[in-house]
């Protein structure tokens, strides 16, 4: 029996072998159901096609803006949903289940750009930007990584020189998602202002209408084999003027930047759960329908061993995800914990995707069966928001007290 992807019956409720849903409130479960329905209706049917063409699905943004997921934990005073962090994580996992590219868009727009404005911006900046960004009417990007400064943002070379009325920013950024179509770019640069205590410090700046600003050029990076339907760019800034009122007033050091990365890294940990779950659910459905030697392949021991390994890992990921969200809600989520969370979930997702592709045999490399798209996208997630090695060393430093990173002067 040869099955088609259309005949595969998708799970109507999330995989929950250990009944982890009992740890969730009714409000959290309602958010999860809403996000799952949205994903199955608006993202799953188009994901493979846009991924294959390396095109961004702009048509989804108005609908996505109606869900409340963007900036989901922020107050209704800013046009946001006001969910707790577990509910937000559950919604993120569902977006990732539908498309790793769309969840990456979410992390850039919501987890980085909106987070930077919410945590480090003035009240005027928050009122101006957060409501339309929550509705996806205005899109944000986050310019931190540079060609020579990925895991080491303290080595940043971009400079913001103080001039009359504001700053002129010059430098380069790389792997900057959304920058080619952003309405606001959060750009990080080292301040040069000898008259200020901020001289030499890393500051954050809002480049409004970035895509048409003089001196701001965002070239989409071509020929990617991962995250194909979200656009990362190489940004060049040449004397880009930013008015004083568009500097993020609470961004006064590298530590300000790292605070935002902790928030975004939390969301990426839920990505791993969402993508792993979709790989497992598709593999499980496939094995029940695919017959070889007169029996469904789900009846064979080696296939069952792979499926059990997947659901076992997913069950552990669910528990870690919920606990990490509870810690974040209680204000107890620190960098080492979130590094372990991201490191664990994405590494397990990588293994589950490979196992699911194996179970699907030759069909596993076809995009219509979804697993290959996830498998490729997880490779991108495995690297961004802290590589697996860097996150390992962050946890290692916490438990041993020894810093294994190459020594360098304290960044400012």
N, C-alpha and C positions, 0 to 999 in steps of 0.2 A: 504493500500500500504506500503510495506516494502522496504526501499531504501538501497542500498549498499554505502559504502564510495566512491567507484569509480564513482558512478553516480552523486555525488554532484558536481555541477558546481562551480568552484572557480571563484572569481572575477578577471577580467582581468586588472582592474585598482584599486588602493587603495581606500578604503572607504573614501569619502569626502563629507559628507552631507552638511557642511557649506561652501563648496568651498574654503577651506583653501589653496588649491594649487595656488590660485591667489596671495598668499603671497610669492610664490617661484619663483626663476628665472628659465630661460630655462636650464641653466647648472645644477641647483639643481634637476629639474625634470628629466633630462637625467640620472643623477646618480641614482635617485630613480628607474627609469625604468630598468636600467641595473642591479641593485641589485635585483629587484623583479624577473626579468627573470632568473637570476642566481639561486636564491633560489628555484623557481618553477621547474627548470630543474635539479638541482644537490643536493638540500637538502631535500625538501619536500618528494620526493619518498623514501628516505632511513631513514628518521629521526626516525620513530616509531620503525623500526627494530633494529637499533643500540641502541636506548634508552632501548628497552626491554631486549637486551643482555648485557647492560651496557658496551658497547664497543665504543671506539673512532673511528670516521670515517676518518682514515688517508688518505684514497683515495681522499678525497675532497680537501686536502690542496694545491696541485699544482694548481688546478683550482681556489681556493679561492685566491691564491697568484697572479693570473692574473687580478683580479678585481680592484685592487687599494685601496681596503677598509682598508687593514692593514696599520696603520700609515697614513691614508688618508689625514690628514690635514698638513702633513709635506712636506717640499720642495722636488722638483725633484732633487735637489743636493744630496739627500739621497735615491734616487730611489723611492720616494713616489709621490702620486698623486697631492698634493698641493690644495686639495679642501678646501672650507670654512667649518666651523663647522656645519652649517645646512645641507649641503650635506652629510657630514660624519654621522650625526645623522640619516638622512633618510636611509642611507645604513645600519647602525646598526639596525634600526627598522625592516628592511626587513630580515636581518639575524635572528633576534629574532623571527620574524613571522614564519620562517621556522623551527627554533630549538632553544629553550632556552639554551640547552647545547652548541651549536656552538657559540651563542652570548657570553656565559660565557668564552669560549676559546678565543674569540676575545678580550674581555675586559682584560684578563690576558696578552695575547701576545701583543696586540696593545695598549690598554688603560693604562696598567701598565708597562710592561717590556720595550716596545719601548718608551713610554712616559718618563720613568725614564732616559733612555739613552739619549733621545733627549733633555730633559730639564736640566739634571744634569751632563751629560757626557762631556768628552773632545771632541775636533774635531776628534781626532784619533779614539776614541771609537765610535763616531757616524758614521764615514765613514766605520769602520770595520763591525759594526753590523746592522745598519738600512737597507741598501739595501737588504741583503739576508733575513732579517726578514720581510721586506715588501713583498717579493716574497714567504714567508713561506718556504724558503729553510733552514732557521735556526729558531728554536722555542725558545721563552723565557718564563720564569716564574718570579714570584715576591714574595719573601719570607719576609713578614712582620708579619702577624698574628702568635701568639704563643699559646700553649695550655692554658696558663693563662693570655693572653693579646690579647683580641679580639677588643672590642670597645675602649680599653685604651692602645694604642700602646706605650705610655710613660712608661708603666710598663715593657717594654721589658727587658728580662734577657740575651739574646744572646750577646756574647762578642767577639770583634775583638781585639786580643792582638797584639801589634806591635812587630815584630821580624825582623831579618835581611832580607832586600829585600821586605818586605811586611807585611802581617798580617795572624794570625791564628784565624779562627772563630770557636767558640764552642757554641752550643745552640740547641734549637728545634724550629721548625715552624710547624703550622698545617693549614689545609685547603688550601694548596698551589697547585693551579691548574697547570697542565702541567709539574710539576717538575720531573715526572718519565721518561719523554722523552725530556727534554729541552737541548738545546745546550748552553744556557747561563741562569744562575740564578741570578737575582738581589736580593741580600741578605742584610738585614738591621741588624745592630748590634751596640752595644755601644762600642766605641773605648776606649781601655786602652793603653795610651801612655803618660806617665808623662812628656815627653820632648816636647809635642805638645800642642797647644791651643785647639786641637780637643779632648783632654782627657776628657772622660765622655760624649761626644756628640754622637748622633746617626748618623752613616755613612752608605753609600750604597756601595756595593762591587759586582763586576761581577765575578761569578764563571763560568769559561769557561769549556765547555764540562762537565757540572755538573753531568750527569748521570754516568760518569766513573771516577769522581774525588775521590781520596782517602779520606775517612772520610765523604763523602756526601752520605746519604742513604735516598731514597724517597720511602716510602711504600704507595701504593694506599689505600685509605680509602674504606672499603668494605660496602656492604649492604645499600647503599643510596636509599632513596625513592624520591629523587629530583636530577635534573641535572645528570641523570644516565650515559649519554654517553660522559661526560667530566670527567676527572679523577682528583680529589683532593687528596692530599697526606699529610702524616705526615713526615716531613723532620727532620732528625737528622744530625747535623754537629759536627764532632769531630776533632778538630785541622785541619780544612780545610785551606790549604795555598792559599792565594790570593796575587799575586804580587802587588807592590805599583802602577804600571801603570793600574791596574784593579780596583782601587778605584774610585768611581764617585767623581770628584773633587769639584763639586758644592753641593754635599750632605753633609751638615755640621751641621744639627740639625733635630729635629723632624719636624720642619716646612717644611723642604725640602720634607719629606715624605708626609705630609698632602697636599702639593701642587700637588703631583701626584695623590693622592686620589680624589682631586677635579676634575681632568681631567677624571678619570675613572668613577666617580660617574655621571658625565654628560652623558657618554655613556649608563650607566645603566638606566637612566631616559628614554631614547629612547627605551630600551628593553620593558618597560611596555607598551608603545604605540604599538609596533610591535606585542607582544603576545596578547594583548587585541584585536587588530584588527583581528587577525587570528581567535580567539575564536568567535568574532561577525560574521565574514564573513561565517564561517562554520555553525554557528547556523542559520543565516538568510537563507542560501541555503537549509539547512535541513528542516526548517519549511515550505518552499515553496513546497517541494516534499513529505514530510511525511503526510499521510492522516490518520485521525481518525474520526469516526462517519460521514464518507462520505465527509469530507472537509479537505483541507490542514490545518495543525495546525496553520499556519500563519494567518488564518482567525479568530482565537479566541482572545478575548480581553486580557486574562491574558498573552498569548504568546506575543502579540504585546506590552504590557506594559513592558515586560522584554527586548524585542529588542529595544524599544525606549530608555529605560534606558541605554542600552549599547552604542548606537550610540550617545546619548547625552554626556555621559562621554568621549567617544573617541574624540568627537569634541572639548571639553574643553582641553583634553590632547594634541591634535594637536596644538592648539593655544599656550599653555604653552611651548611646545617643540620648536616650531619655535622661539618664543620670547627669550627663554633661549639660543638658538643657536646664535641669533643675539647679545645678550649681550656678549657671549663668543667671538664672532668675533670682538667685539668692545673693548675687554679687560676689561669688566665690570662685569664678572661673578665671584661672590665671594662665599665663603663656605655656608653662609645661603641660598642664592638663589638656589644653586645646591642641597642643602639638601631638600629644599621644592620641587624642581623638581622631584628628585628621590622618595621622600616620597609620593607625590601625585600620580605620574604615576603608581608606582608599587602597591600602595594600591588600586587604581581604577582597575588596571588589575586583581588583586586578586578577586575583587567583580565581574568583568565581566566574568572571567573564571568560577566562581561558578554559575553564572546565566546561562551561555551558557551550562554548563553541565546539569543543571536542564532542560533546553529546550530540550536537546537531549534525555532525559529520560534514559532508560537502555543503549541505544547505547552510551551515553555520557561517560561511563566508559571504552569503548573499545578504544585502542590506534589508530586504523585505522581512527577514527573520530577526532583525533588530540587534542581535548579539554582537555582530561585527562592528556596528556603529558604536555601541557602548565600549567594546574592547579597545577601539582606537581612541575614543574620547577619554577613557580612564587614563591612558598614557599621558595626556596633557595634564589632567588633574593630579596625577602622581608627582608631577614636577612643580606646578604652580602653588602659590600660597605656602611656600616652604617645601623644598624637596624632602623625600623620605629620609635621606641622610641627615639633612639639617634638623628636621624635627626630632630625629633620633638623638642627636647631640644636645638639643635643648632639654629633652627629658633626662638624658644622661647627666648633664650638669646639675639638674635639680636633685637627682637621687644620690650623686656622689660628692657634690660640692666642687668638682673639678671641671674647668672650662676646657673642652677639647677643641674649640675653634682655634684657628691660627691667631696668635696674639696680635693686637693692634691697639693704637691709642684709643682712648674712650671717645666715641663719636658724640657730636653735639647736635 
